[in-house]
Amino acid sequence: MQSIGQIKEVCVLGGSGFVGSSIVTRLDAAGYQVKVLTRRRESAKHLLLLPHVRVVECNVLDYKALNRELRGADAVINLLGILHQSRRNTFNLIHQQLPAQLARICIDLNIKRVLHMSSLRADKNAPSQYLRSKAAGEAALMAEKNQLNITIFKPSVIFGRQDRFINLFAGMIKFLPVILLAKPAAKFQPVWVEDVSACFLSSLENPATFGQTYELAGPKVYTFRALIQIIMAVLHIHRPIIGLNDRLSYLQAFFMEWLPIKLMSRDNVRSMEVDSVSDAPFPTVFDRTPSALETVIPQYLVNQTSRGNYDRYRRQAAR
């Protein structure tokens, strides 16, 4: 087993994404050598100037290619996940088969440390394919816990400057006269991306976290409707919210599945049948108090308000 302080190079799958960028930035600042594996180097161009980061194009679904790129790593972080599946990339392939393949490669290459991103309420009996496949991925990794030092993180909805949740609904509020809201009573416990990435870094060389699974959730629970109302308040925009019953929620999602860019699917609606809320407090092992959504989102949504436009004009004018 690797001893504390001996992890030098960390390989990150999904490092160019929203959460991955935050984790990679923290790893770089801490002095780790970081290799980011991505399908397209262009998608990770914002990481290229970080002094300890290398970006490598790799098809991580190709066993030989992944095996080749993981050689020399001391630890691996897997952040890959999809909210909408396609014929090419299914939940089973990305959430279950890939973690299982990753575990086999790490064992073969004697890479002991593996950190993995799952999802709050992932369970083999969950109502959605997304949550069931996430649970299957957890099980595939934990089956190898006698040979690997595995830590699994299960966050609720993650928010932050580049998120695809708060920003998505902020855009809808800005352009739609009425918000037709699926599952308005569904509950979430959103967690800030910087709290999540801090936990990953803190866990990396902490043996107390080996073999553990941690739920990561913020300090407050909100209904879906309440979240939309908070976003409206930050934007200083009011829109009527029409909450849809279950039948209409699935009907709305069915039609959205045909859009060029998927905003919601019926499987997403099934995921909301279980509240994305943690039964446990924020893990004390990380010695961190999570930030509340209300204190963070004004920092990045303000640019979409009239006041934000004025402040941005002043900055550009150097006033």
N, C-alpha and C positions, 0 to 999 in steps of 0.2 A: 504493500500500500504506500501511496505517496505521503510524505510527511508535510507538516505545515511549513509553508514558505517555499516549497519546491515546485509549485506550479508557475511556470514561466510563460508558456504559450497556450492560449485559449482559442479554440475554433468555435465560431458561432454560426449556426444555421438559422437563417431568417434575420440576420443582423442588420439588414438595410431597411427593415420596416420600422413602424412607429415605436414599438417597445424595444426592438433590437437596437435602434439608433441610440436610445438612451442608455442601454446596457453597455454597448460598445464604447460610448463616450466615457462612461465611468471606468471601464476596464483600462482604457487608454490612459486616463488621468492617474490611475493607480500604478501604472508602469508595466502592465502586462503586454506581451506581444500578442496581438489579436489578428486572427485570420477570419475574414468574413466571406462565407460562401454564398454566392448569389447566382441566379440564372442570367441576369443582365448586369454587367458592370456599371452601366449608366444609372441604374436605380440606386447605386450606392455612392454616387459621385460626391455627396455631401460628407462622406467619411474619409475621402482620399487625403485630405490635408492633416488628419490626425497622425501624429508622429509615429505611433506604435501600431498602426493598423495597415493591414494588407487586404485588398479586395480581390477575390479570385472567382472567376466564372466557373460554375460547376453544376452539373445536373445531379443533385443529391439523391435522386431516385435511381441513379445508375450505381450499382454496387461497387464496381471497379473504380469508378471516378471518385466516389465518396471515400473509399478505402485509401486511394492514393493521396487525397487532400488531407485526410486526418492523420497521416503519418507525421510523427514528430510533435503532435499536440499532447499537452499534459491534462487538458480538460476540454470537455465539449458541452456547449449550451445549445439546446434545441428549442427554438421558438416558433417553428413552422406550424401554421394552422390556417384553415380556410373557413369562412362562414357560409359560403355557397359552393356546392360541388358541381362538377361538370363531368362529361364523359371521360375526359382525360385525367382530371384530378378529383378523385372521390374522397369522401371522408375516410373510408377504410384505408385507402392508399396513403394519405398524408398523415392521418392521426394514429393509425394502428400499425400498418406494415412498415412505414419509415422508422418509427421508434424501435420496433423489433429488429430491423436491419441494423440500425445504429448501434444497438446494444451488442449484437454479434460482432460488428467491426471493432468496437471498443475493446471487447474481450480479446479478440485476435491480436490487436495492436498493443495490448496491455495499457490502455488508457483507462484509469480507474475512476476518474471523476466525471460525472454526468449530471447536468442540471436540465430540467425539462419543464416546459410550460404546458399546463393542462387548462382546465376551466372549472370554475366553481359550479357545483351541482352535477359534475360529470358522474355518471353512474350507469352500470350495466342495464338497469331497469328504467332509465330516464325515458321520457316520451319522445325525444328527438334523436335522429341519427347522429347529429353533431355531438350531443352529450354522450351518447352510447359509445361512439367511436373514440372520443377523448378518454373515456374510462378504459376502453380496450388498450389504448396506448399506454396508459399508466400501468395496467396489469402486465403488459409485455415487458416493460422496463423493470418493474418490481420483481418479476420472475427471476431476474439476474442479480438481485441485490446481494447475494452471497459473493459475487465476483466483481461487482461494481459499487462505487460509493455514489448512490443516486439520491438526488433531492428533487421533489416534485412541488411545483407551485400551482395553486388553483385560484386565480384571481376572479373577482366579479368584473363587471364592465370597467375597462381602463380608460381614463380620460387624460387629456393633455393637449398641448398646442397643436399637434398634428393628428389628433384622434379622428376616427371615422364614425364616431357616435354623436358626441356633442356637436361637432362641426356639421355633420349631416343634417341634424334637425335644426341647427341655426340657419342653414341655407334654406331649408324648407319653410321655416317661419318667415324668412325675409321675402320669399317670392310667392308663397301660396296664401290666398285670402282666408282659407279655413284649413285647419289641421284635422284630418280624419285619422284617428289614433287607434291602432290595433292594441288589444289587451291593455287598456288604460290603467287597470288595477294591478298589473304585474309589478313586482317589487325588485329593486336593484340596490346594491350597496357599492356604488362606484369608488374605485381606488385610483389615486393619482399615479401616473406613469413613473414619476421620480421615486415614489415610495416603493413601487415594484422593482425598479432597477437597483435601488439601494439594497433591497433584500437579496437579490441575486449576487451582488458583489460581496455582501457580508457573509453569505453562505458558502462562497466558493472554497475557502480553505478552513472552514469551521467544521471539525469532526462531529460536533454535536448535532449537525443538520444531516449527517449521512443517514440514508435509509428513511428519511422523514418526508412527510407530505404536509404542506402548509397552505391553509386558506388565507388569501389576501383580500381584505375588504376595507373600505373606508369607514369613517366614524359614524355615518348616518345612512339610514334606509329611506328610500324614496319610492313612491309609486311612479309609474311611467308618466302619468299625467302631471305629477308634481315636478318631475324633471323638466318637462316641456315648459311648464309655467316659470320655472327658475330661469331657463334660457331666455324666455320672452322678457322677463324682468331685466336681465342683464343687457339685452338688446334694446330695451325701451320700445318694444313692439308688442302690441296685443293682437292676438288672433283667436277667434272662437275655436274651441277644441270639441270635436264630436267624438266621443268614445264609442268604439265599435264593439258589438257583442261578439261571441266566439264565432258564430257563423259568418258574420260580415268580416271579421278579422282574417279568416282563412280565405274568403272570397277576394278581399283586397290583395292578400299575398299571392294568390293564384295569378291575378292579372299582372302584378309586379314582376313575377318570374319571367314574363315575356318581354320586359323592357331590355334595351341594349345593355344597360348597366343595372345589375340587380341591386335593389335597395332592400328588399325583404323577400323571404320565401316562406312557404308553409312550414318548412322545418324550423325556421327562426321562430315562428309563432308557437310551434310545439315546445321549443326551448323555454318560452316564456310561461308555460304552464307550471313550471316550478320556479319559485322565487330565487333570484340570484343573490341570496343573503346568507351570510356565514353564521353558524351557531356558536362560533368561538371568537374570543377577542383577538386583536391583531397579535401575531406571535411575539412573545416577549424576548425570544432569543435574538431578535434583530434590534432590540433597544431603540425603537423608533415609534413616534406617534404619527399616525397617518393624517394627511391634510384633508380638510373638508372641501367638497366640490365648490361651495359658494365662495371660498377664499381664493380659489385658483382660476376658475373659468373666466372671471372678468379680465384677467391679465392677457388673455388671447382673444376673447370674443369682443373686446372693446374696439378692436379695429374695424368691426362691422357696424359700429354705431356712428351717428353724426359727430358725437364728441370725439370718437376715435379718429375719424377722418380729419377733424380740425387739429388734433394733436399731431397726427402724422404730417400734416401740412407744415406745422410749426417746426417739426424736426427737420424736414427737408429744407426749410428756409433758414435753418441754423439759428432759430430764435428761441 
